[in-house]
């Protein structure tokens, strides 16, 4: 399973809807969507209940309005997947993102793989990386062991 973690303030439901639809439309279906929000508005609960019946999701309240990185860490800790990806609430994934990234990850027995945002067909994969100089982007898929 791939756990896809989205952080949100809950203030842009139209973007969250587009992000979620891009996950629901993935060609790879074994996905859980984890949405981390400081305060969960009733409108977001309704949006998820009304629009996402074909995808597993977890809505998690994060205390004290933490940073994006802290929210991502909360999402990783609450995730169940063997693989982790991130999706900002104002972004979306190409329909074959999960399928293609997972295939490259497994083919190369890599810890993570990432693709260029501007050319989704170009995938770069590495066996190891200096994490101190690595910026986690929306176009990344990692083995869960990379974090935990």
C-alpha positions as MATLAB code, in Angstrom:
seq = 'XXXXXXXXXXXXXXXXXXXXXXXXXXXXXXXXXXXXXXXXXXXXXXXXXXXXXXXXXXXXXXXXXXXXXXXXXXXXXXXXXXXXXXXXXXXXXXXXXXXXXXXXXXXXXXXXXXXXXXXXXXXXXXXXXXXXXXXXXXXXXXXXXXXX';
ca = [
       0.000    0.000    0.000;
       1.064    3.572   -0.696;
       0.242    6.165    1.954;
      -0.118    9.631    0.451;
       0.098   12.418    2.995;
      -1.537   15.792    2.447;
      -1.159   18.726    4.794;
      -3.816   21.412    4.722;
      -5.156   24.338    6.707;
      -8.643   23.366    5.524;
      -9.133   26.777    3.936;
      -9.159   25.724    0.269;
     -11.694   22.931   -0.150;
     -11.766   23.294   -3.946;
      -8.033   22.492   -4.095;
      -8.358   19.601   -1.652;
     -11.156   18.216   -3.836;
      -8.909   18.309   -6.936;
      -6.019   16.727   -5.016;
      -8.255   13.929   -3.748;
      -9.788   13.261   -7.161;
      -6.286   12.842   -8.592;
      -5.689   10.097   -6.014;
      -9.042    8.454   -6.581;
      -8.237    8.300  -10.313;
      -4.854    6.597   -9.893;
      -4.257    3.511  -12.021;
      -2.658    1.911   -8.927;
      -5.475    1.454   -6.411;
      -3.857    0.263   -3.158;
      -3.678    3.759   -1.677;
      -4.542    5.389    1.615;
      -4.864    9.166    1.746;
      -3.880   10.828    5.000;
      -5.001   14.435    5.416;
      -3.432   16.332    8.329;
      -5.245   19.547    9.320;
      -4.791   21.693   12.464;
      -8.529   22.158   13.036;
     -10.955   20.025   11.046;
     -13.842   22.150    9.745;
     -17.225   20.453    9.273;
     -17.116   21.554    5.622;
     -13.986   19.429    5.016;
     -15.570   16.394    6.703;
     -18.629   16.800    4.452;
     -16.477   17.309    1.342;
     -14.624   14.048    2.026;
     -17.757   12.067    2.901;
     -19.631   13.304   -0.176;
     -16.832   12.940   -2.725;
     -14.469   10.141   -1.717;
     -16.239    6.830   -1.403;
     -13.703    4.910   -3.530;
     -10.526    5.733   -1.644;
      -9.410    4.986    1.899;
      -8.666    8.173    3.792;
      -7.805    9.267    7.316;
      -8.506   12.779    8.535;
      -6.124   13.713   11.363;
      -6.241   16.829   13.530;
      -2.791   18.202   14.286;
      -2.434   20.116   17.548;
      -1.246   23.703   17.843;
      -0.994   24.495   14.106;
       2.376   22.793   13.467;
       4.640   23.437   10.490;
       4.223   21.578    7.198;
       7.163   19.331    8.116;
       5.634   18.494   11.495;
       2.300   17.704    9.803;
       4.078   15.412    7.341;
       5.790   13.651   10.253;
       2.412   13.170   11.944;
       1.074   11.730    8.683;
       3.999    9.314    8.357;
       3.475    8.093   11.926;
      -0.254    7.517   11.260;
       0.312    5.832    7.900;
      -0.099    2.120    7.203;
       1.564    1.846    3.802;
       4.869    0.276    2.879;
       5.538    3.351    0.732;
       5.100    7.060    1.448;
       4.369    9.976   -0.883;
       3.361   13.577   -0.246;
       0.740   15.710   -1.937;
       0.170   19.374   -1.092;
      -3.491   20.331   -0.863;
      -3.137   22.692   -3.821;
      -1.528   20.108   -6.095;
      -2.475   16.849   -7.772;
      -0.880   13.648   -9.051;
      -0.847   12.442  -12.645;
      -3.125    9.408  -12.926;
      -0.238    6.940  -13.248;
       2.075    8.558  -10.680;
       1.807    5.730   -8.136;
       2.040    2.927  -10.684;
       5.079    4.317  -12.497;
       6.976    5.458   -9.418;
       6.426    2.153   -7.628;
       7.569    0.222  -10.704;
      10.813    2.239  -10.863;
      11.367    1.867   -7.129;
      10.994   -1.919   -7.270;
      12.888   -2.360  -10.540;
      15.940   -0.635   -9.100;
      15.586   -1.875   -5.521;
      15.837    1.766   -4.479;
      14.932    3.496   -1.233;
      13.142    6.303   -3.046;
      12.529    7.698   -6.475;
      11.485   11.115   -7.675;
      10.453   12.649  -10.949;
      10.820   16.051  -12.480;
       7.681   18.108  -11.924;
       7.796   19.520  -15.460;
       8.345   16.228  -17.266;
       6.474   13.460  -15.431;
       7.848   10.827  -17.796;
      11.397   11.451  -16.561;
      12.025    9.466  -13.410;
      15.267    9.644  -11.461;
      16.082    6.974   -8.943;
      18.991    6.504   -6.578;
      20.162    3.752   -4.240;
      21.198    6.248   -1.551;
      21.012    9.986   -0.928;
      22.511   12.549    1.417;
      19.289   13.369    3.272;
      20.720   16.552    4.759;
      20.601   18.114    1.301;
      17.352   16.606    0.113;
      14.109   18.553   -0.193;
      10.934   16.438   -0.090;
       8.741   17.357   -3.024;
       5.361   16.222   -4.283;
       7.054   14.059   -6.898;
       8.638   11.577   -4.516;
       7.883    8.004   -3.473;
       9.868    6.426   -0.606;
       9.988    3.140    1.187;
       8.481    3.581    4.636;
      11.817    2.448    6.140;
      13.324    5.682    4.830;
      11.386    7.536    7.557;
      10.816    5.096   10.390;
];
